């Protein structure tokens, strides 16, 4: 029949595969957000042991585990390396180190903010990343100021003010941490474009797992040093129920390992979504994911979500959509390859060459996730 033929056509199979990828991305991202909030939130904790006492330490260890997972995937031949770049120390410090440090600080401060604020408020605040992205793009002259972009900044900023006004459980430190993390997201997105996308003829860093392999040692070292300076591990860990006995320590290691695996596979899935769909599809899916995360937070954690919150979220999403539309038009203008991606499968090297990867760097969330995606860094 005609319906059977359509169901088996290449177009329908591609649509089905892409929907499955997006659904998997949503599930992994949402589960990771819930996992982090339960483990780190001061009103929560696992197995009745209260909140985990050292969020930065946990992030640093998980980055190290992700480095080992990337090595394992390459060793087993599950993924083939796309390149073997040879970098000088100068190139390494100009590209890998700044991006790794800012990414680590972004993720670490994001995790710390979850100790104090609700998951829904966290998600909504992280949606304001385009404001900081544009700010640093103006500073480094990647973008030229225009009334259109000023309007985008104004819309998102207005939405943020409404979100703060409508937040019933507002916490100054938590808000400061998540907005600092959002600012750092803007820095690292811009560093990615300047150092990895904007300089033609420089050494390509390869695919997403190769980028993860390069960045995670820097990220792990940054987080562990910051943890030693801030969290006083020698004080908090010995008295924490998470490290009270050998059994507790073993369970805690498994918990941290589970979080590292969730983040690793979310990064991988996010890259596949970027690779298999058009840039516009990815951007719309990413915006919708913010709404899904907020709804899940309200259902799972009972976050209070009033009319002002709803209005603020709507205004922020409108601003993000306007920003994404601006980036999409610019991408089409600069690289017509993006228009054809919607209807055909592309090679990995096409993905690496496309400027769309700057839109959502991995080890990314999106604004969204505590371990946001690193695919964007692969360019």
C-alpha positions as CSV (number, residue, x, y, z in Angstrom):
1,X,0.0,0.0,0.0
2,X,1.0,3.6,-0.3
3,X,1.3,4.0,3.5
4,X,3.6,1.0,3.7
5,X,5.7,2.3,0.9
6,X,6.0,5.7,2.6
7,X,6.8,4.1,5.9
8,X,9.7,2.2,4.3
9,X,10.9,5.1,2.2
10,X,14.3,6.6,2.9
11,X,12.7,9.9,3.9
12,X,10.5,8.3,6.6
13,X,13.3,6.2,7.9
14,X,15.5,9.3,8.2
15,X,12.7,11.1,10.0
16,X,12.2,8.2,12.3
17,X,15.9,7.9,13.1
18,X,16.3,11.6,13.8
19,X,13.2,11.6,16.1
20,X,14.7,8.7,18.0
21,X,18.0,10.5,18.3
22,X,16.3,13.7,19.6
23,X,14.2,11.6,22.0
24,X,17.3,9.8,23.3
25,X,19.1,13.2,23.7
26,X,16.1,14.6,25.6
27,X,16.0,11.5,27.9
28,X,19.7,11.5,28.7
29,X,19.8,15.3,29.2
30,X,16.7,15.2,31.5
31,X,17.9,12.2,33.5
32,X,21.4,13.8,33.9
33,X,19.8,17.1,35.2
34,X,17.6,15.2,37.6
35,X,20.5,13.1,38.8
36,X,22.6,16.2,39.5
37,X,19.8,18.0,41.3
38,X,19.0,15.0,43.5
39,X,22.7,14.4,44.3
40,X,23.7,18.0,44.8
41,X,20.5,19.9,46.0
42,X,20.7,20.9,49.6
43,X,17.1,19.5,50.2
44,X,17.9,16.2,48.5
45,X,20.7,13.7,48.4
46,X,20.8,9.9,47.7
47,X,20.0,7.1,50.1
48,X,19.1,9.6,52.9
49,X,22.7,10.9,53.1
50,X,22.0,14.5,52.3
51,X,23.5,16.5,49.5
52,X,26.9,15.4,48.2
53,X,29.4,17.7,50.0
54,X,31.8,18.5,47.1
55,X,30.2,19.3,43.7
56,X,33.5,20.6,42.2
57,X,35.4,17.5,43.3
58,X,32.7,15.3,41.8
59,X,32.9,17.2,38.5
60,X,36.6,16.9,38.4
61,X,36.6,13.2,38.9
62,X,33.8,12.8,36.3
63,X,35.9,14.7,33.7
64,X,38.8,12.3,34.4
65,X,36.4,9.3,33.9
66,X,35.2,10.8,30.6
67,X,38.7,11.0,29.4
68,X,39.2,7.3,30.2
69,X,35.9,6.4,28.5
70,X,37.0,8.3,25.3
71,X,40.3,6.4,25.4
72,X,38.4,3.1,25.8
73,X,36.1,3.8,22.9
74,X,39.1,4.4,20.6
75,X,41.0,1.5,22.0
76,X,38.1,-0.9,21.3
77,X,37.6,0.4,17.8
78,X,34.0,1.5,18.4
79,X,34.9,4.9,16.9
80,X,37.8,5.6,14.5
81,X,39.9,8.6,14.9
82,X,39.3,11.3,12.3
83,X,42.7,12.9,12.6
84,X,45.9,12.8,14.5
85,X,46.8,16.5,15.0
86,X,50.3,17.4,16.0
87,X,50.1,20.6,18.1
88,X,52.9,22.7,19.4
89,X,52.8,23.8,23.1
90,X,51.9,27.4,21.9
91,X,49.0,26.1,19.9
92,X,47.9,23.9,22.8
93,X,47.9,26.8,25.2
94,X,46.1,29.0,22.7
95,X,43.3,26.6,21.9
96,X,42.9,23.7,24.3
97,X,43.8,25.2,27.6
98,X,41.5,28.3,27.5
99,X,38.6,26.3,26.2
100,X,39.1,23.5,28.7
101,X,39.4,25.9,31.7
102,X,36.3,28.0,30.8
103,X,34.3,24.8,30.0
104,X,35.3,23.4,33.4
105,X,34.4,26.5,35.3
106,X,31.1,26.8,33.4
107,X,30.1,23.2,34.3
108,X,31.5,23.3,37.8
109,X,29.7,26.6,38.8
110,X,26.5,25.2,37.1
111,X,26.7,22.2,39.3
112,X,27.3,24.3,42.4
113,X,24.3,26.5,41.6
114,X,22.1,23.5,41.8
115,X,22.9,23.2,45.5
116,X,20.9,26.5,46.1
117,X,18.3,27.0,43.3
118,X,15.6,24.9,41.7
119,X,16.2,23.0,38.6
120,X,13.6,25.0,36.7
121,X,15.1,28.3,37.7
122,X,18.6,27.0,36.8
123,X,17.4,25.9,33.3
124,X,15.7,29.2,32.7
125,X,18.7,31.3,33.7
126,X,21.1,29.2,31.6
127,X,18.8,29.9,28.6
128,X,20.2,33.5,28.7
129,X,23.6,32.4,27.3
130,X,23.0,34.1,23.9
131,X,23.2,37.5,25.7
132,X,26.8,36.8,26.9
133,X,27.7,35.1,23.6
134,X,26.7,38.3,21.7
135,X,28.5,40.4,24.3
136,X,31.9,38.7,23.8
137,X,31.3,38.4,20.1
138,X,31.0,42.2,20.0
139,X,34.1,42.6,22.2
140,X,36.2,40.3,19.9
141,X,34.6,41.8,16.8
142,X,33.1,38.5,15.6
143,X,29.7,40.1,15.4
144,X,28.9,43.7,14.4
145,X,26.5,45.5,16.7
146,X,23.1,46.0,15.1
147,X,19.6,47.0,16.1
148,X,18.5,43.4,15.4
149,X,21.0,42.0,17.9
150,X,20.3,44.7,20.4
151,X,16.7,43.7,20.2
152,X,17.6,40.1,20.9
153,X,19.6,41.1,24.0
154,X,16.8,43.3,25.2
155,X,14.2,40.6,24.8
156,X,16.3,38.0,26.7
157,X,17.3,40.4,29.4
158,X,13.6,41.4,29.9
159,X,12.7,37.7,30.2
160,X,15.5,37.2,32.8
161,X,14.2,40.1,34.9
162,X,10.7,38.6,34.9
163,X,12.2,35.2,35.9
164,X,14.0,36.7,38.9
165,X,10.9,38.7,39.9
166,X,8.7,35.6,39.7
167,X,11.1,33.2,41.5
168,X,9.6,32.3,44.9
169,X,12.8,30.5,46.1
170,X,15.3,33.1,45.0
171,X,18.8,32.6,46.3
172,X,21.4,35.3,45.7
173,X,24.5,33.0,45.7
174,X,22.8,30.3,43.5
175,X,21.7,33.0,41.1
176,X,25.2,34.5,41.0
177,X,26.8,31.1,40.4
178,X,24.4,30.2,37.5
179,X,24.7,33.6,35.8
180,X,28.5,33.5,36.1
181,X,28.4,30.1,34.5
182,X,26.2,31.5,31.7
183,X,28.8,34.3,31.2
184,X,31.5,31.6,31.0
185,X,29.4,29.8,28.4
186,X,29.5,32.9,26.3
187,X,33.3,33.1,26.7
188,X,33.9,29.5,25.8
189,X,31.5,29.6,22.8
190,X,33.4,32.6,21.5
191,X,36.8,31.1,22.2
192,X,35.7,28.0,20.2
193,X,34.8,30.2,17.3
194,X,37.9,32.4,17.5
195,X,40.5,29.7,18.0
196,X,39.0,26.6,16.4
197,X,36.6,27.9,13.8
198,X,37.8,31.4,12.9
199,X,41.4,30.6,12.0
200,X,41.7,28.7,8.7
201,X,44.8,26.7,8.2
202,X,45.3,25.9,11.8
203,X,45.4,22.3,13.1
204,X,42.0,20.6,13.2
205,X,41.2,18.9,16.5
206,X,39.2,16.1,14.9
207,X,35.9,14.6,16.0
208,X,33.9,15.1,19.2
209,X,35.5,12.3,21.1
210,X,38.9,13.5,20.1
211,X,38.0,16.9,21.4
212,X,36.7,15.4,24.6
213,X,39.9,13.5,24.9
214,X,41.9,16.7,24.6
215,X,39.8,18.9,26.9
216,X,38.9,16.6,29.8
217,X,42.4,16.4,31.3
218,X,42.5,20.3,31.4
219,X,38.9,20.3,32.8
220,X,39.6,17.7,35.4
221,X,42.8,19.5,36.6
222,X,41.0,22.8,36.8
223,X,38.1,21.5,38.8
224,X,40.2,19.5,41.2
225,X,42.4,22.6,41.9
226,X,39.3,24.7,42.4
227,X,37.9,22.1,44.7
228,X,41.0,22.0,46.8
229,X,40.9,25.8,47.1
230,X,37.2,26.1,47.9
231,X,35.7,22.9,49.2
232,X,38.2,22.0,51.9
233,X,38.1,18.3,51.0
234,X,40.2,17.3,54.0
235,X,37.4,18.6,56.2
236,X,34.2,17.8,54.4
237,X,34.9,14.3,53.0
238,X,35.9,12.5,56.2
239,X,32.7,13.5,58.0
240,X,30.4,12.9,55.0
241,X,28.2,9.8,55.1
242,X,29.2,9.3,51.5
243,X,32.7,8.4,52.7
244,X,31.9,7.0,56.2
245,X,32.9,3.4,55.4
246,X,34.4,1.3,52.7
247,X,31.0,0.3,51.5
248,X,29.8,3.9,51.4
249,X,32.9,4.9,49.4
250,X,32.4,2.1,46.9
251,X,28.7,3.1,46.4
252,X,29.8,6.8,46.1
253,X,32.3,5.8,43.4
254,X,29.6,3.9,41.5
255,X,27.3,7.0,41.8
256,X,30.0,9.3,40.4
257,X,30.8,6.8,37.6
258,X,27.1,6.6,36.7
259,X,27.0,10.4,36.3
260,X,30.1,10.3,34.1
261,X,28.6,7.7,31.9
262,X,25.3,9.7,31.5
263,X,27.3,12.8,30.6
264,X,29.5,10.9,28.1
265,X,26.6,9.3,26.3
266,X,24.6,12.5,26.3
267,X,27.6,14.3,24.6
268,X,27.8,11.5,22.0
269,X,24.1,11.6,21.3
270,X,24.1,15.4,21.0
271,X,26.8,15.2,18.4
272,X,24.8,12.7,16.4
273,X,21.8,15.0,16.5
274,X,23.9,17.8,15.2
275,X,25.4,15.6,12.5
276,X,22.2,13.9,11.3
277,X,19.8,16.9,11.3
278,X,19.8,20.4,9.9
279,X,21.1,23.3,12.0
280,X,17.6,24.8,12.2
281,X,16.2,21.5,13.5
282,X,18.9,21.2,16.1
283,X,18.3,24.7,17.3
284,X,14.5,24.3,17.6
285,X,15.0,21.0,19.3
286,X,17.4,22.5,21.8
287,X,15.0,25.3,22.6
288,X,12.1,22.9,23.1
289,X,14.4,20.9,25.4
290,X,14.5,23.8,27.8
291,X,10.8,23.8,28.1
292,X,10.8,20.0,28.6
293,X,13.4,20.3,31.4
294,X,11.3,23.0,33.2
295,X,8.1,20.9,33.0
296,X,10.0,17.8,34.3
297,X,11.4,19.9,37.2
298,X,7.9,21.1,38.1
299,X,6.6,17.5,38.0
300,X,9.5,15.7,39.7
301,X,10.6,18.3,42.3
302,X,7.4,20.3,42.7
303,X,9.2,23.6,41.7
304,X,6.8,26.5,42.0
305,X,6.0,28.0,38.6
306,X,3.8,31.0,38.6
307,X,2.4,33.3,35.9
308,X,5.4,35.6,36.0
309,X,7.7,32.7,35.7
310,X,5.7,31.5,32.7
311,X,5.8,34.9,31.1
312,X,9.5,35.3,31.7
313,X,10.3,31.9,30.2
314,X,8.2,32.7,27.2
315,X,10.0,36.0,26.7
316,X,13.5,34.3,27.1
317,X,12.5,31.5,24.6
318,X,11.3,34.2,22.1
319,X,14.7,35.9,22.4
320,X,16.6,32.6,22.0
321,X,14.5,31.8,18.9
322,X,15.2,35.2,17.4
323,X,18.9,34.7,18.2
324,X,18.9,31.2,16.6
325,X,17.1,32.6,13.5
326,X,19.8,35.2,13.2
327,X,22.6,32.6,13.4
328,X,20.8,30.3,11.0
329,X,20.4,33.1,8.4
330,X,24.1,34.0,8.8
331,X,25.1,30.3,8.5
332,X,23.2,29.9,5.3
333,X,24.7,33.1,3.9
334,X,28.3,32.0,4.8
335,X,27.9,28.3,4.0
336,X,25.1,27.2,1.6
337,X,26.0,23.5,2.5
338,X,23.7,24.0,5.5
339,X,20.6,24.2,3.4
340,X,21.3,20.8,1.8
341,X,21.9,19.0,5.1
342,X,18.2,18.8,5.8
343,X,17.6,16.5,2.9
344,X,20.8,14.4,2.7
345,X,23.2,12.6,4.9
346,X,26.6,14.3,5.1
347,X,30.1,13.0,5.7
348,X,31.8,13.7,9.0
349,X,34.2,16.0,7.3
350,X,31.2,18.1,6.1
351,X,30.1,18.4,9.7
352,X,33.6,19.4,10.8
353,X,33.7,22.1,8.0
354,X,30.3,23.6,8.8
355,X,30.1,26.7,11.0
356,X,27.0,25.4,12.7
357,X,29.2,23.5,15.2
358,X,29.8,26.8,16.9
359,X,26.2,27.0,18.0
360,X,26.3,24.3,20.7
361,X,29.7,23.3,21.8
362,X,29.9,19.9,23.6
363,X,30.9,19.4,27.1
364,X,27.5,21.5,26.5
365,X,24.9,21.8,27.5
366,X,23.3,23.6,25.8
367,X,22.7,25.9,28.0
368,X,20.8,23.3,29.5
369,X,22.8,20.6,30.8
370,X,25.4,20.4,33.4
371,X,27.6,18.5,30.9
372,X,26.7,20.2,27.8
373,X,28.0,19.0,24.5
374,X,31.4,19.1,23.0
375,X,30.8,18.6,19.4
376,X,30.9,22.3,18.7
377,X,34.5,22.3,19.8
378,X,35.5,19.9,17.1
379,X,35.8,22.6,14.5
